Amino acid sequence: MVFCNVYRANVEAEWKELWDYLVGVQNSFSLPWCFGGDFNMVLDPSEKKGESCNMVSIRNFNSFVLQSKVVDIPLSGITFTWSNNREKALWARLDRFLISSEILLWFLSLSQNSLPRSLSDHNAIVIGERKKDWGLSPFRFCNGWLKEKVLMHEALEGWKVCKVSGSTSVALAAKI
């Protein structure tokens, strides 16, 4: 897997050059890719608030995503990763990870998560797997435990001490 940190400058004349360069470098390696960083660009007008979007730049960015065969995995926690912190507020999702779709075959539940903003005007983002909550693990009884006299004695004492009201099935479920 190839990781590539991206910082795209705000100089419009250099944007297409960067996209072409990244696609060219990517084509020289037959490995899955992860592009991450500050792209200084949104993929969709909904990712920007407070100012109009440059639709040509959005089309070029989307063209890069298609050419490089990467996907933008979900961002959890926040909508925007950058703010100008001024009275006339601007917000945008400029920071992201774009990954090859093959990576999703290895890590089925990848997501991007934002970290709290501190000194920067950007939220740092991290990539990781969402944890699945499989619930409580079931109790399993091993018949070999019955051969241990001390364990059997402790189990019987514990059973007697545990007082549960209700039907027999409710009491059994509560004691187990």
C-alpha positions as CSV (number, residue, x, y, z in Angstrom):
1,M,0.0,0.0,0.0
2,V,1.2,3.5,-0.9
3,F,0.4,6.4,1.4
4,C,0.7,9.9,-0.1
5,N,0.4,13.1,2.0
6,V,-1.2,15.8,0.0
7,Y,-1.1,19.6,0.5
8,R,-2.7,21.4,-2.5
9,A,-1.8,25.1,-2.6
10,N,-4.3,27.8,-3.1
11,V,-2.7,28.8,-6.4
12,E,-5.3,27.9,-9.1
13,A,-2.7,27.7,-11.9
14,E,-1.0,24.7,-10.1
15,W,-4.2,22.6,-9.4
16,K,-4.4,20.7,-12.6
17,E,-0.6,20.1,-12.5
18,L,-0.9,18.5,-9.1
19,W,-3.8,16.2,-10.2
20,D,-1.9,15.1,-13.3
21,Y,1.3,14.6,-11.3
22,L,-0.5,12.4,-8.6
23,V,-2.2,10.3,-11.3
24,G,1.2,9.8,-13.1
25,V,3.0,8.8,-9.9
26,Q,0.1,6.5,-9.0
27,N,0.2,4.8,-12.4
28,S,3.9,3.9,-11.8
29,F,3.0,1.7,-8.9
30,S,0.5,-1.2,-9.1
31,L,-0.4,-1.0,-5.4
32,P,-3.4,0.3,-3.5
33,W,-3.2,4.0,-2.6
34,C,-4.2,6.2,0.2
35,F,-4.1,10.0,-0.5
36,G,-4.6,12.0,2.7
37,G,-4.2,15.6,3.7
38,D,-5.3,19.1,3.0
39,F,-6.7,19.2,-0.5
40,N,-7.9,22.8,-0.2
41,M,-10.8,21.8,-2.3
42,V,-14.3,20.4,-1.9
43,L,-15.8,17.5,-3.9
44,D,-19.3,18.8,-3.7
45,P,-20.9,22.3,-3.1
46,S,-22.5,20.9,0.1
47,E,-19.0,20.6,1.6
48,K,-18.7,24.4,1.7
49,K,-20.7,27.0,3.6
50,G,-20.5,30.8,3.6
51,E,-19.1,31.3,0.1
52,S,-19.8,30.2,-3.4
53,C,-17.9,27.3,-4.9
54,N,-15.6,27.2,-7.9
55,M,-17.5,24.5,-10.0
56,V,-14.6,24.1,-12.5
57,S,-12.3,23.2,-9.6
58,I,-14.9,20.8,-8.2
59,R,-15.2,19.0,-11.6
60,N,-11.4,18.8,-11.8
61,F,-11.1,17.3,-8.3
62,N,-13.9,14.8,-9.1
63,S,-12.1,13.9,-12.3
64,F,-8.9,13.3,-10.3
65,V,-10.9,11.0,-7.9
66,L,-12.3,9.0,-10.9
67,Q,-8.9,8.8,-12.7
68,S,-7.1,7.6,-9.7
69,K,-9.8,5.1,-8.8
70,V,-10.1,6.2,-5.2
71,V,-13.1,6.7,-2.9
72,D,-13.9,9.2,-0.3
73,I,-14.9,7.2,2.8
74,P,-17.4,8.7,5.3
75,L,-16.3,11.4,7.7
76,S,-17.7,10.9,11.2
77,G,-18.3,13.6,13.9
78,I,-18.3,16.8,11.9
79,T,-19.3,18.2,8.5
80,F,-16.5,20.7,7.9
81,T,-12.8,20.3,8.6
82,W,-11.7,24.0,8.2
83,S,-13.0,27.4,9.3
84,N,-11.6,30.8,8.7
85,N,-12.5,31.7,12.4
86,R,-13.8,35.2,11.4
87,E,-16.9,37.2,11.8
88,K,-18.0,36.4,8.2
89,A,-17.5,32.7,8.8
90,L,-16.5,30.3,6.1
91,W,-16.5,26.5,6.6
92,A,-15.4,23.7,4.2
93,R,-14.4,20.1,4.2
94,L,-10.8,20.5,2.8
95,D,-9.2,17.6,4.6
96,R,-9.8,14.0,3.8
97,F,-8.5,10.5,3.0
98,L,-9.1,9.1,-0.5
99,I,-8.4,5.4,-0.7
100,S,-8.3,2.7,-3.4
101,S,-11.4,0.6,-3.4
102,E,-9.3,-2.6,-2.9
103,I,-8.4,-1.4,0.6
104,L,-12.1,-1.6,1.5
105,L,-12.0,-5.3,0.8
106,W,-9.4,-5.7,3.6
107,F,-10.9,-3.2,6.0
108,L,-14.7,-3.3,5.6
109,S,-15.6,-0.6,8.1
110,L,-13.1,2.2,7.5
111,S,-14.1,5.7,8.4
112,Q,-12.5,9.1,8.8
113,N,-12.8,10.8,12.2
114,S,-12.1,14.3,13.2
115,L,-10.0,15.3,16.2
116,P,-10.8,18.5,18.2
117,R,-9.4,21.7,16.7
118,S,-6.6,23.2,18.7
119,L,-4.0,25.6,17.3
120,S,-4.8,25.2,13.6
121,D,-7.8,26.4,11.6
122,H,-8.2,22.8,10.5
123,N,-9.5,19.7,12.3
124,A,-7.0,16.9,12.1
125,I,-8.5,13.7,10.8
126,V,-7.6,10.1,11.4
127,I,-8.5,7.0,9.4
128,G,-9.6,3.8,11.2
129,E,-12.0,1.0,11.5
130,R,-15.4,1.6,13.2
131,K,-15.7,-0.8,16.0
132,K,-18.7,-3.1,15.8
133,D,-20.6,-3.8,19.0
134,W,-21.4,-7.4,19.0
135,G,-23.1,-7.2,22.4
136,L,-22.3,-9.1,25.5
137,S,-20.5,-12.4,25.0
138,P,-22.6,-15.3,26.0
139,F,-21.8,-17.4,29.2
140,R,-20.4,-20.8,28.3
141,F,-20.2,-23.7,30.7
142,C,-17.5,-26.3,30.6
143,N,-18.5,-29.7,31.9
144,G,-14.9,-30.3,33.0
145,W,-15.5,-27.7,35.8
146,L,-17.9,-30.2,37.5
147,K,-14.9,-32.5,38.2
148,E,-13.3,-29.8,40.4
149,K,-14.8,-30.3,43.9
150,V,-13.8,-26.9,45.2
151,L,-15.3,-25.2,42.1
152,M,-18.5,-27.3,42.4
153,H,-18.8,-26.3,46.1
154,E,-18.3,-22.6,45.3
155,A,-20.9,-22.7,42.5
156,L,-23.5,-24.3,44.7
157,E,-22.9,-21.8,47.5
158,G,-23.2,-18.9,45.0
159,W,-26.4,-20.4,43.6
160,K,-27.9,-20.5,47.1
161,V,-26.9,-16.9,47.9
162,C,-28.4,-15.5,44.7
163,K,-32.0,-14.6,45.5
164,V,-34.2,-13.8,42.6
165,S,-38.0,-13.4,42.6
166,G,-40.2,-14.4,39.7
167,S,-40.9,-17.5,37.7
168,T,-38.5,-20.4,37.6
169,S,-37.3,-19.4,34.1
170,V,-36.7,-15.8,35.2
171,A,-34.8,-16.9,38.3
172,L,-32.7,-19.3,36.2
173,A,-31.9,-16.7,33.6
174,A,-30.9,-14.2,36.3
175,K,-28.7,-16.6,38.2
176,I,-26.8,-17.7,35.0
